[in-house]
Amino acid sequence: MTASPPVDLPLDPFLLEHLDDPYPVYERLRDAGPVVHLADRDLWVVARYDSVSTVLRKYRQFVSGRGSSYVRVAASGFRAPFIDNDPPAHTRIRRSVQQRFARSAIEEMRPDVREPTERLVEAAVAQGEVDVVTALTQPLPDLAIRRLTGITPPNTETITSWADSVMHMVGPDADPVHMERVLEAVGWLAEQGLAGMPAHCLGRLIMEQGGDTADLEDGEERLMTLASIWLAGIDSTNSLLANAVHAFAHFPEAWEAVRDDPTLIPNAVEEVLRWDSPFRQFFRRTVEEVEIGGVVIPADADVCAILPAANRDPARFADPDTLDIARPDARQHVAFGASIHLCIGAPVARLEAAEFLGALASRVRAFELVGTPVRNPNREIRNFTSLPVRLVTA
Ligand code: HEM
């Protein structure tokens, strides 16, 4: 294969100094070429929209089976049933629950998501100044995932901390302590969580029947399939909801437009996902030499696809740093990934976010930051530990 050598950059997008604003370093990675090699980490990074899409879509060349996290399955000894498998195992596992995530099935959850959302937003508005994270964006995903799975965790703090450990574990700063917390979560689920599940819930379908196809192996595979859905839906949506408030605090005219015309909410959700995407990256490994944009990536290489960088690529999205809730192609973002691993929970996250913005739009005229937002020092997901905001009503 003849191709240009890769650009080698002395850049590290994972440093904590890029936590608040990683977009300048993402721009440098995009500008440097279709594929960039980070020599210190021996990592092949794609940051352009086209390159990221190629890596996600060519799933036979860029495989997940060796691990979709920073650390390979062989090194961590941990394989998540959905994201760390390739066909046919991935297809079998995904089909076992796929129809439960169809839009029509998720739509049935709406009244049960709306009621607590309205209640919590009402209480936050009555307070005036709140930390949006503890008041709203942490509890709401927990409530939705309880309804989806049938699992009632000990409390919101515990499930939030367990889910945060999952996000550390898949990222570049994995530490044995995170693995311990994740094992604690799965241990709690096995020993206490399953017993408390109501009849006819997704959790029982998986554990007792092996999913709709009855294809999930009894024991660990069923438990880990359920645990993956349970834990993947918490921090991810927390990030989306908090990112939305943060975004609208910076673009008050966009919030005014949402208030004037709430039918814009679904597209506004897509635009927030594009403008500040929850997951920073996912990983793939090459099974053979592959060329992208004239650069050859060797076989068995670690490839890192930076999703928020792709979503701010000016070659794909006009004026990408502006939050434009009427953007016609906002939904083309890759915040939910693409192809066979496209987020199965996307309809759940979209529903939660639409209900959240709907409840806020009917009550809140503006979001004013009343303190410095604090980002969670997590190099995998872009969320906040604190987002103090005044919810202005008058
Ligand atoms: C805003 C919220 C969310 C975002 C941004 C998000 C993002 C993603 C991304 C980027 C992937 C692809 C990973 C890869 O390609 O390796 C993914 C997969 C997945 N997500 Fe989400 N997610 C969100 C919410 C949820 C929710 C609410 C659930 C569960 C209820 C969920 C469950 C999953 C599962 C099980 C997979 C693996 C799918 C597969 O490999 O086939 N996610 N998500």
Residues whose N, C-alpha, C, O or C-beta is under 5 A from the ligand:
A	BS01	HEM	S68 F82 I83 R94 S228 I229 A232 G233 S236 T237 L240 P278 F279 F282 V334 A335 F336 G337 I340 H341 L342 C343 I344 G345 A346 V348 A349
